[in-house]
């Protein structure tokens, strides 16, 4: 409508009308751009708030995983210490020695939940996160998968290989069924069975315990396994602390 009137005014050389129509046209374009920018800003703000809520949900899940893994590796470290004590006893309980030696080799891994973060980064939406969230603890949380690194180190442990070569397969099966890992609904290992149910032939048990005591590699590699277990416990505690800090930062951003 404005363009048609402007065209007509130009034909008639009605300069006053031309000026008025031009101002109205420019004002209309300007207001249209402003409204579009405002709508986009509102959409970006809503998306940013949605990202924060989803990240908080993911971090809560990661924090629960870190706590479970922290307790797990604390139990592994305890079994390392108990194995050392039992190996130095004159007449250790064979069952306790085998159980603790086996548990001292255990490892676990729960993958962090990072689908939301990866979506934000791949979409170039880091700027939609409020405050300094993206450049602080949150970015550090997703920068490195410490739990996976711990798992890989534990998987390549020589002590783990030595122990699992000594303990017969049938005995390992029995231990895994009644004396090993507890898994959550997702299949992730989150702890040890509290009350160990482990039946084994006494003669076989004594023979395995005797080999654990007589094999020099067991005691030698156990000393290094202690360092592995301590590092795993400390590092996963660091993950737990970092995740909690990142979550607290998000919760502050979500506060009204």
Beta strands, then each sheet from edge to edge (+ up, - down):
strand 1: 181-183
strand 2: 189-192
sheet 1: 1+ 2-
end
